[in-house]
């Protein structure tokens, strides 16, 4: 896959906007993939309210340390996007009632709980424990999905949104939300098209082309949808329970089941753009698989120490891939095919639910 290296003689890393659009919102320029650069920070969340960080661009062994303890909650999801002024902002999302989200700007050290602003929603939309990300940013909007709430009149809302950088949130409950099910995944298409996809536990896909009007696509994954990602060009892939993996080239108007090597649950998916150009999926019993097209997946090589440890999430900056899971399991890869374990005494014994880097949109769109 070709990637943009220079624009009008300027290295792409030094360009902030393309045709007036913030670079992180552009996946293609002149038909060529726009890279967003290598990560400088990686964050992980766990069950105890702690956030762990790796300052190594390649997530090297020994680079992981505890960043902050924000107060004992289970945080199952995190994402990076922007605040209302266009600054990079992290948001973490809880899997239990209380403080629902916390946010902090990437420009800060974020090593004290006071640097994270907490937001408690009056509606009970907690994140689900497996899958995700259940929170995402795109084109000025944050969305978070989780446990449904009965709104009335046969409408069930599983979604909250924010258009001011995650500070103020409102429940999203259009008349189309008639599916009596929870949601585990939300994904943004990126580029110049404002397009969102949400996946339900009953296998339904809902989309919105304007971040406002959501509708059921009519397609079904025949399984709980745990995670969704987009390749930046045309293809979506969703992963779910019992090895159910699907791909779509029409924004989930229809789906085709992919070939997946196991029938175990799949919890995470990302697309690694640039020179690697692969889909990577992770899941239960320590299994990782990769695909060049999203249609057929092949088993990756993982170290024996992984055993049957569940892997909960995977992320990338399009150079390095990181998978995390139960029992302090952290794995990295530079090709998606072969993986190595990252040693970390800082997070010993922790169940690591989520991982993300400071490259906005990498792996998700």
N, C-alpha and C positions, 0 to 999 in steps of 0.2 A: 504494500500500500504506500503510495507517494505521500509525502508530507511537505508542508510549506516550510522553507528554511529562511527566506528573506522576502520582505515586502518593500518595494521601491528602494532596494539596496540596504535596508535596515534589517538586522537579524531579528527573527520573529520573537525571540525572548524579550526584545526591547520595545515591542509594539503592544500598546494597551487597547487600541480600537482598530477595527477593520470596517471600512465604509460606515463609520460612525457608530458601530455596534461594539460593545465591550467584548474583548477577545474571548473571555470565558463562555460567552453565549454563542460563539461561532464555531461550528464543528467542521465546516467546509468553506474554503475561499478559492474562487475560481475552479471549483470542482476538486480541490486538493485538500486533504485532511490538515487541520490546524493543530499543532502540538501545543500543550500548555506548560511544558517544562517539567523538570524533575522535582520531586518533593523535597522539602527541607524539614518538614515535621510530619510525624505520624502519631495519631492518638488511638488508644484502645479503651473501651469501657468494660466494666465488670459488675458483679452483683453487689458490691460493698460500697458503692458511691465513689470509688476511686477511679481516677483517670490515669492511665499510663502513657508515657511518651517515649518515642525514639527520635533522637536528633540526627541519627545517621540516615543519609539519603537512601542507603541500601538496606536499612533495618538490620544492621550487623549485630552479631552476638555481643552481649555486654553493653549495648547502647540503650537498653530499656531501663527507665527509672519511673518511680511514682511522681506524677506531676502535681496532683492535688487530690484531696479528699473533700468532696462537696457535701458529704453528709449521709452516708449509709444506704441510699436507695439503690435499687436495681436499675441500671441504665442499659437498655438493650439495644439502643440505636444512637448513632451520631452521624452528622453530616457537616460539610463546610459549604458555605454559600456567601452571600453578601448581606450587609446591613443596608439601611435606607440610603446611605451615602456612597455605596459602592465599595466599602471596605470588606475584606474577607472576615467572615464571622463563623465560628463554630456553634453548633446547637446539639445538645445531648437530650435524649428523650427517654422518659422513665417507663418502666414496665409495672409500676405499682402506683396506687393513688397517693396524692400528696402534692409535692412539687412536680409538675408535669414536664416542663422543659427548663433548661438552663442554657444561657448563651454568653459567649465572650468573644472579643475580637482577636484575630490572629496576631495583630501587631503587639499585643500585650504578652507578658510572660505567662499569665494564666496559672501561676503556681500557688495562688491563694484563693480560697473559696469566695472571698469578697470580690474577686475579679470576674466572677460568674454571676450573672443576674438571673434570678429564679422567677418563673411564671407559673402560677397555679390556675388551671382552667376550672370554671364552674361546672363544665360538662366532664363526665368521666370517660375519657377516650385514651385509656392507657395502652401503651405499645404491647404487642404480643411477644412472647419470649423467643420464638424461633423465626428466622427469616428476616427480610428487610433488605435495604434500609426502609424503615417505615416513616422516614422523614427525608425530605429533599427540597432543594432550592432550584429555581429557574426563572429567569427573566423578571426578577423583582418580587417573586412570590415564594413563600415557604408553605409546604403542605405536610401534615402529619396524619397518619392513619392508624387505626387500632380497634379497640373494642367498640362495637356498635352501641348506639343509644336509641331507644324508641322515641321518635320525635312526635308521632301521632299521625293518625290518618293513614296507617300502613307505610309510613316512611321511616327508614332506619338510617341514622347518620353515623358513620365511622370516621369522620374527617374534621380536622381543624385547619385553618389557614391564617397566614399573616402576610401583609403587604408592606410592613414597615420594618423589616429586618428581624422578625421573630419577637418583637417586644409586646405587641398587642395581637391577640388571636381571636378569631371568630369561628363559630361552628358553621360548617358547610352542610346544608340539608336541602338540596334541590328536590323537586317532586319525583325525579327519576330514581332516587335512592330507595327503591322498594325491595332490595335484596336483604333478607333477614340473615345477615352473616357479618362476621368481623373481617377486617382487612389487614394484611401483613406487609404489603409492599406498595411503594409509590415511586414512579420514575419519570424523568423529564427528557424529552427528545433532544432539546438543544437546537443549535443552528439558528436560522432566522425564522423558524416555525415554532410558535408557542404551543406545544403539544404535550399532554400529560397522560399517563396510564396508571391505573390503580388495580391491584389484584386482590380478590376476595378469597376467603377460606372455602367458599363453595365452588371455586373455579371460575367465577365470572370475571370479566375484564370491563372496566369502565374507563372512558377516555374523555378528555376535554381539550378543545382546540383553542380555548381562550382563557383557561384557568377559572372559568365560571360555570359554563353549561356542561354538566357531566351526563353521559348516557351509556347504557349497556351496549356493548358491541355485538352481543348475541353469540360470541364464541365462548367455548368452555374448555378449560384445561383438564376436566374430569378428575381434579385433585385440588387440594389446598395449594394456592399459589404463594410460595414462600418468598420469591425474589424475582425481579425483572431488570433487564438491562438492554441497552440499545447500542448498535455498532457505529453510530454516527453517519451512516449512509442510507440504509434501508431496512435492516433486519432487527427485529426484537427477539429476545429469548426469555422465556419464563421457566422457572424450576419449581418443583413441588415435592409432595410426598411420594413415597414408593417409586422413586426414579422417574417420575413423570416430568419430562422436559419437552417444551414446545417452542416452535419458532414461527414467526409471522413476518410477512413482507407487506402487509396492508394495514398496519397499525391495529392488529388484533381484530380486524374484521373477520378473519379466519385464522385457524391455527393448524399446524401439522406436527405430529409427534416426532421428536428427534430420536435417534438411536442412542441410548445411554447404557453403559456397561453393567449397571446394577439396578436392583429394585429397592435400594435403601433410600431414605429421605435425603433430599438435596436442599440445603439451606441458603446457599449464596451463589451468586453469579456475577461476573464482570466481563467486560470486553476490553482487551488490551490492544490499544491502537498502535500506530507507528510501525516500527520494524518488526515487532512481535506478532501483531495481527492474529490474536487468538481469543476465543472464549474460554473462560476458566470457571469451573463449577466445583463447589465444595459441599460436604455434607456429613451425614452420620457415619459412624464406624471408621473414621479417618480417611475417607475416600475423596480423591481429587481427580477430576477429568478435564480434558481440554479438547477444543475443536477449532479447526480453521474456518468453518463455515456455519456453525450452529446447528447443523443437520445431523451430524454423527460425532459422538464423543468417544475419546480413547482414554484409558486409565493412565494417570500420571504415575511417576515413580516417587514414592514417599519413603522417608527413613523408617526403619523397623520400630523405632521408639514410639511412633504414633499409635501403633496397635489399632485398637477399636475406639480410640478417643474421638468424640464428636467434634467436627469442625463447624463453627457457627457462621463465619463470615469470611469474605475475601475482598480485597481492595487492590488498586494499582495506581501508579502515576504514569503508566505506559512505559516504564523502564523496569521497575521492580514490582513483583506481586507478593502480597502478604496475606496469609490465611491464619485465623485465630480460632481457638475453641476451648473445650473443657481442659481442666488440669494444667493451666498455664501453657497450652500448646500454641506455639508461634512458629510458623513455617514461612520460608521465603523462596522465591524462584526468580530467575532472570529470563526464563523461556517458557514457563507454564508446564513444561514436561517433567523436569527434575526439580525436586524440592529438598531443602535442608532445614533442620530445626535451628531456631534461634534460642540460645540459652539466656535465661533471665531470672536471676535470683530475686529481683524486685517484686515480681508478680507470681512467685511460687504458689502453686495450689489454686490459683484463681480461675474461675470460669470466665473466659474472655468472650463477651457477646458480640462486640462490634469493633471494626477497625476502619480508619479513613486517613487520608493524607491531605495536605494543604494545596493540592492541585484541584481547583474547582471543576467538578464534572467528570474527572478521570474515571474510567471504568463503568460509569453509569450511562453515558451518552457519547 
